[in-house]
Amino acid sequence: MDTHHIRAAELVARYLQGEITSKEAEELISLMEKYPSLRSWVEDKEASLEKIGKRMSDYESIDPEKDWQLIWDRYDRKPMQERRFNKWWVVAASIIAICVVGGSLFWKERSGLPKAEAQLAMEVTPGKEVATLVLSDGSTVELGDNSPQTITDGALQLAASGSMLDYSEVKNTQPQIHKLQVPLGGTFQIQLSDGTKVWLNADSELEFPSTFVGDERKVKVRGEAYFEVAKDPSKPFRVEVNDTQVEALGTAFNINTHLYRGTTKTILTEGKIKVSSGGESKVIEPGYGTISGQGNIQVGKADIEEALAWKDGYFYFDSKNLREVLEEVARWYNVEVDMRNTLANQKYRGGIKKSESIQAVCAVLSDLTAYHVSIERKKIVVK
Amino acid sequence: MKDIQTEMQIKKLFEQYYIALVEFSWHIVKCRETAFDIVQDTFVKILEKAETLPAQENALKGYLYSSVKNTSLNHLRHQKVTDAYYTSGTWGEADEAPILDALIYAETVNNLHKAIASLPKSCQEVCKLTYIEGKSNAEAAELCGVSINTIKTQKRRSVELLRHRLVPTLNSLKTLLFSFF
C-alpha cells in the first residue's frame, strides 16, 4: 500500500460524492489505467453508493469523543505502570544485594523454592460468601463468619447468619441508609424490610434504607445484583444504577454493570419492569433484556440462564468473548488477568461450577479455547 | 510522554481519520468490535511512541493506514484463520484490488459520516423524513424552523448520500419492527 493507492481512493470518494473537479477527474482517469479495479466503482455510481450506504449503519450511534477518552485514559494510565515497574527494579536490586551478602544462606533455601511457589498458587481459592455492611454512622460490620450475629444501629436490630442478612423483621423504626459491599471473590444475599430478596455478586454494592417509607421503594446498585421484588403495587420498587433507573412491581431481574464500559445490562426473568435512562424509557417483558447508558436503551432477547447462573453457583457464559469470561473468573477468584496477546473476538458458550479450584477452571478454558490459560501466582496468564 | 502540541496533533488525526481507519480495518477483520479495538489500540500506541510523526499530511495518512493494516493482519494471524482467503493471498501485495476497495470504502464512509454529522440534529431528522415521507422542502423548512434556502443547501450537500444511506437503514428498521411486534 502506498500513497498512490490512497490518492486513488480519495479521488473515487470525491467522485462518488459528486465533488470531483475536472482536474481531479483527469487524474482519476489516468489512475484507472494503472488500477483497473477502480473501473467498476466509477462506472456504476448507483451501485457503488448503495454498497457504501450499507456500511454507514456501523457508525450511526458512535461517539468519537467518548472513544478518544477511552484511548486517552489508557495512555494516561501507562506512566504509572512504568513507575511501578521501576519500583520492581528497586526490589530486585535489593534482593540481588542480599544474595551477594548471604549467598550461602540463599543456596540452602533454594531447594524449598518450588514448593513455596506451588503454595502461592494454592492460595487462590474460589470466592466465599462474605460482605461488609456499612451502617448509617459509617461504622462497618464484617459478615460471613457463619456464626449468627446481631447488629445494632440506633434503635434498629437485625439478624445476620452465614451468607444472609435479614431486614424483614425491621419495622417501625427510623429508616437508616445502609450499604452492603461485596468484595472481589465474594457473594452475599440480603432480604430487605419489604421482603424483597437481593443477591449481590462479587465486587458489587447495594445501598438501601433499613425500612421503606413514602410511596416508593428505592435502592442503588453498583456491580451485579439479582432482585426478587416482593409484590406491592402501591409502592413501586426502583433501582438506580449508573444513569439507568429500573422500576418494578412484582418482579425478578438481574442487573449488571460489570460487562461493558459505562453501560448497564438488565435481564428480566419474571413480571414486568420499566427501564429508564436519560429521558428515554422502555417496558420489558420476561425473557428480554436491555443494555442502557448515556440516555440510550437497546432492547433485545436475553438469556435467562445468564441472569440466574451466578447466584446458583455457576459461571455461565453465552456468546461472551474470552476477555469477558476471564474478567468474570478473575472477579470470583480475586486474581488479575495477564493477557499477553490480543484475544480473538470469538464467542463462547458454557458453564463452570464456581466451587471448582482455579486450576480446574483454567484447564477447562484451555481446552475450550485456542489459548493456553494458566494460573501463575495470583495471575491468570493467557498465551 | 509527549508534549501537549503533539498530543493535540494526534487528537486532530483521530478526529479526522477515526471512522476511515475503523472501516478500513473492518474490511480485513470483518468484525465491528475488533475493528474499533484495533484502531483504538493503534492510537494508544501512537501516543506512547517517542518518535515524531511524519510531518507531511500524505505521509501521515499512509502511516496511519499502514499501522492499522498491519495490526489487522496480525489479528487475523493470531486468530489462526486457516482459510486461505483471509491469509496471505487476498491481502498480499500482489493483488491491489482488495486494499483499494477497502480504502475506497474507508474514504467515502468517512466523508459521508462527516457530512451528515455536520448537519444540525433536527435537520438530520427532517432530511430523513423528506426522503421517507416525501415531504416538501417548504414543510421541512417549517419543521426545522429555518429558511427554504438553508434546507436546499443542506440537502444538496447530503442528497445522494442520505438517499443511499436511507435505503438500507429503512430496510433494517422494518426488519427490526417485524421481529418485535
Boltz contact constraints between the chains, C-beta under 6 A:
constraints:
  - contact:
      token1: [A, 1]
      token2: [B, 99]
      max_distance: 6.0
  - contact:
      token1: [A, 3]
      token2: [B, 58]
      max_distance: 6.0
  - contact:
      token1: [A, 3]
      token2: [B, 62]
      max_distance: 6.0
  - contact:
      token1: [A, 5]
      token2: [B, 100]
      max_distance: 6.0
  - contact:
      token1: [A, 5]
      token2: [B, 103]
      max_distance: 6.0
  - contact:
      token1: [A, 6]
      token2: [B, 61]
      max_distance: 6.0
  - contact:
      token1: [A, 6]
      token2: [B, 62]
      max_distance: 6.0
  - contact:
      token1: [A, 9]
      token2: [B, 103]
      max_distance: 6.0
  - contact:
      token1: [A, 9]
      token2: [B, 104]
      max_distance: 6.0
  - contact:
      token1: [A, 9]
      token2: [B, 107]
      max_distance: 6.0
  - contact:
      token1: [A, 10]
      token2: [B, 107]
      max_distance: 6.0
  - contact:
      token1: [A, 12]
      token2: [B, 104]
      max_distance: 6.0
  - contact:
      token1: [A, 13]
      token2: [B, 107]
      max_distance: 6.0
  - contact:
      token1: [A, 13]
      token2: [B, 108]
      max_distance: 6.0
  - contact:
      token1: [A, 13]
      token2: [B, 111]
      max_distance: 6.0
  - contact:
      token1: [A, 16]
      token2: [B, 108]
      max_distance: 6.0
  - contact:
      token1: [A, 17]
      token2: [B, 111]
      max_distance: 6.0
  - contact:
      token1: [A, 35]
      token2: [B, 100]
      max_distance: 6.0
  - contact:
      token1: [A, 37]
      token2: [B, 97]
      max_distance: 6.0
  - contact:
      token1: [A, 37]
      token2: [B, 100]
      max_distance: 6.0
  - contact:
      token1: [A, 41]
      token2: [B, 104]
      max_distance: 6.0
  - contact:
      token1: [A, 49]
      token2: [B, 164]
      max_distance: 6.0
  - contact:
      token1: [A, 50]
      token2: [B, 164]
      max_distance: 6.0
  - contact:
      token1: [A, 52]
      token2: [B, 108]
      max_distance: 6.0
  - contact:
      token1: [A, 53]
      token2: [B, 164]
      max_distance: 6.0
  - contact:
      token1: [A, 53]
      token2: [B, 165]
      max_distance: 6.0
  - contact:
      token1: [A, 53]
      token2: [B, 168]
      max_distance: 6.0
  - contact:
      token1: [A, 54]
      token2: [B, 168]
      max_distance: 6.0
  - contact:
      token1: [A, 55]
      token2: [B, 109]
      max_distance: 6.0
  - contact:
      token1: [A, 56]
      token2: [B, 165]
      max_distance: 6.0
  - contact:
      token1: [A, 57]
      token2: [B, 169]
      max_distance: 6.0
  - contact:
      token1: [A, 58]
      token2: [B, 32]
      max_distance: 6.0
  - contact:
      token1: [A, 59]
      token2: [B, 19]
      max_distance: 6.0
  - contact:
      token1: [A, 59]
      token2: [B, 113]
      max_distance: 6.0
  - contact:
      token1: [A, 64]
      token2: [B, 18]
      max_distance: 6.0
  - contact:
      token1: [A, 68]
      token2: [B, 14]
      max_distance: 6.0
  - contact:
      token1: [A, 71]
      token2: [B, 40]
      max_distance: 6.0
  - contact:
      token1: [A, 71]
      token2: [B, 43]
      max_distance: 6.0
  - contact:
      token1: [A, 71]
      token2: [B, 44]
      max_distance: 6.0
  - contact:
      token1: [A, 74]
      token2: [B, 44]
      max_distance: 6.0
  - contact:
      token1: [A, 75]
      token2: [B, 44]
      max_distance: 6.0
  - contact:
      token1: [A, 75]
      token2: [B, 47]
      max_distance: 6.0
  - contact:
      token1: [A, 341]
      token2: [B, 78]
      max_distance: 6.0
  - contact:
      token1: [A, 344]
      token2: [B, 79]
      max_distance: 6.0
  - contact:
      token1: [A, 345]
      token2: [B, 31]
      max_distance: 6.0
  - contact:
      token1: [A, 345]
      token2: [B, 33]
      max_distance: 6.0
  - contact:
      token1: [A, 345]
      token2: [B, 34]
      max_distance: 6.0
  - contact:
      token1: [A, 370]
      token2: [B, 80]
      max_distance: 6.0
